[in-house]
Amino acid sequence: MNEINEDDKKGFKMYGNVAHNIYAQNNIGIESPAKLVEMLYEGVLRFNAQAKKALKDGDIAKRVYWTNRSVAIITELISILDLKQGRVAQYLEGLYNYEIQLLSSANVEKSVAKYDEVSNVFKCLLEAWRETTNVAQ
């Protein structure tokens, strides 16, 4: 993974603060903005695993439900991006939109490989997020 520069760290920090503010308005107690984003990434991973299980079990309703939950989280991640923060936010917006398309395709095509691809991307994002927020704190 590429080294994270100071502008990237500022962008990640702003991103976390915006996420925290949104959830604070909804009276959800989260210890920090960084933790909230981490939880959102973990949620995508958890819901993708459930969707994949439902696919293997042949449970269409559950597959659609869990896929939609993942898409909802990614949509929330897009909505809290501050695109004025620069290239990291702009990159994430494109990446998140692509992951939504991939999930939709995975659901329609019943593709375990596409669910796995989305999960692999979010595992990498989660790892990068944890590294960045540990350095920034």
C-alpha positions as CSV (number, residue, x, y, z in Angstrom):
1,M,0.0,0.0,0.0
2,N,1.2,3.5,-0.8
3,E,2.5,5.7,2.0
4,I,-0.1,8.1,3.4
5,N,0.9,11.8,3.2
6,E,-0.3,14.7,5.4
7,D,-3.1,15.8,2.9
8,D,-4.4,12.2,2.9
9,K,-4.4,12.1,6.8
10,K,-6.3,15.4,6.9
11,G,-8.9,14.0,4.4
12,F,-9.4,10.9,6.4
13,K,-9.7,12.9,9.7
14,M,-12.3,15.2,8.1
15,Y,-14.2,12.2,6.8
16,G,-14.3,10.6,10.2
17,N,-15.5,13.8,11.8
18,V,-18.4,14.2,9.4
19,A,-19.5,10.6,9.9
20,H,-19.4,11.1,13.7
21,N,-21.5,14.3,13.5
22,I,-24.2,12.6,11.4
23,Y,-24.5,9.8,13.9
24,A,-24.3,12.1,16.9
25,Q,-27.4,13.9,15.5
26,N,-29.2,10.6,15.6
27,N,-28.2,10.1,19.3
28,I,-26.0,7.1,18.6
29,G,-23.2,6.9,21.0
30,I,-19.9,6.3,19.2
31,E,-16.6,6.9,20.9
32,S,-14.9,8.6,17.9
33,P,-15.4,9.5,14.3
34,A,-12.6,7.1,13.4
35,K,-14.4,4.3,15.2
36,L,-17.6,5.0,13.3
37,V,-16.0,4.7,9.9
38,E,-14.3,1.5,11.1
39,M,-17.7,0.1,12.2
40,L,-19.3,1.0,8.8
41,Y,-16.5,-0.9,7.0
42,E,-17.0,-3.9,9.3
43,G,-20.7,-3.7,8.6
44,V,-20.2,-4.1,4.9
45,L,-18.0,-7.1,5.5
46,R,-20.5,-8.7,7.8
47,F,-23.5,-8.1,5.5
48,N,-21.6,-9.3,2.5
49,A,-20.8,-12.5,4.4
50,Q,-24.5,-12.9,5.2
51,A,-25.5,-12.3,1.5
52,K,-22.9,-14.8,0.3
53,K,-24.3,-17.4,2.8
54,A,-27.8,-16.7,1.6
55,L,-26.7,-17.2,-1.9
56,K,-25.1,-20.5,-1.1
57,D,-28.3,-21.5,0.8
58,G,-30.5,-20.5,-2.1
59,D,-32.4,-18.0,0.0
60,I,-33.2,-15.2,-2.4
61,A,-35.0,-12.9,0.1
62,K,-32.1,-13.0,2.6
63,R,-29.6,-12.5,-0.2
64,V,-31.4,-9.4,-1.4
65,Y,-31.9,-8.1,2.2
66,W,-28.2,-8.4,3.1
67,T,-27.0,-7.0,-0.2
68,N,-29.3,-4.0,0.3
69,R,-27.9,-3.5,3.8
70,S,-24.3,-3.4,2.3
71,V,-25.4,-1.0,-0.4
72,A,-27.1,1.2,2.3
73,I,-23.8,1.4,4.3
74,I,-21.8,2.2,1.2
75,T,-24.4,4.9,0.2
76,E,-23.9,6.4,3.7
77,L,-20.1,6.3,3.3
78,I,-20.6,8.3,0.0
79,S,-22.9,10.8,1.6
80,I,-20.4,11.7,4.4
81,L,-17.5,12.2,2.0
82,D,-16.2,15.8,1.9
83,L,-15.1,16.1,-1.7
84,K,-13.5,19.5,-1.0
85,Q,-10.8,17.5,1.0
86,G,-9.1,16.4,-2.2
87,R,-8.0,13.3,-4.0
88,V,-8.7,10.7,-1.3
89,A,-12.4,11.7,-1.0
90,Q,-12.8,11.8,-4.8
91,Y,-11.1,8.4,-5.2
92,L,-13.3,6.9,-2.4
93,E,-16.5,8.3,-4.1
94,G,-15.6,6.5,-7.3
95,L,-14.6,3.3,-5.5
96,Y,-17.7,3.2,-3.4
97,N,-19.9,3.7,-6.5
98,Y,-18.1,0.9,-8.3
99,E,-18.6,-1.4,-5.3
100,I,-22.3,-0.6,-5.3
101,Q,-22.5,-1.6,-9.0
102,L,-20.5,-4.8,-8.2
103,L,-22.9,-5.7,-5.4
104,S,-25.9,-5.2,-7.6
105,S,-24.2,-7.4,-10.3
106,A,-23.3,-10.0,-7.7
107,N,-26.9,-10.2,-6.5
108,V,-28.4,-10.4,-10.0
109,E,-25.8,-12.8,-11.4
110,K,-25.6,-14.8,-8.1
111,S,-21.9,-14.4,-8.1
112,V,-19.9,-15.5,-5.1
113,A,-16.8,-14.1,-6.8
114,K,-18.2,-10.6,-7.0
115,Y,-19.3,-10.7,-3.3
116,D,-15.7,-11.8,-2.5
117,E,-14.3,-9.0,-4.6
118,V,-16.3,-6.3,-2.7
119,S,-15.3,-7.9,0.6
120,N,-11.6,-7.9,-0.4
121,V,-11.8,-4.2,-1.2
122,F,-13.4,-3.4,2.1
123,K,-10.9,-5.5,4.0
124,C,-8.1,-3.4,2.4
125,L,-10.0,-0.2,3.2
126,L,-10.5,-1.3,6.8
127,E,-6.8,-2.1,7.1
128,A,-5.8,1.3,5.6
129,W,-8.3,3.1,7.8
130,R,-7.0,1.5,10.9
131,E,-3.4,2.3,10.0
132,T,-4.2,5.9,9.1
133,T,-6.3,6.6,12.2
134,N,-3.8,5.1,14.5
135,V,-1.1,7.3,13.0
136,A,-3.4,10.4,13.1
137,Q,-4.5,10.0,16.7
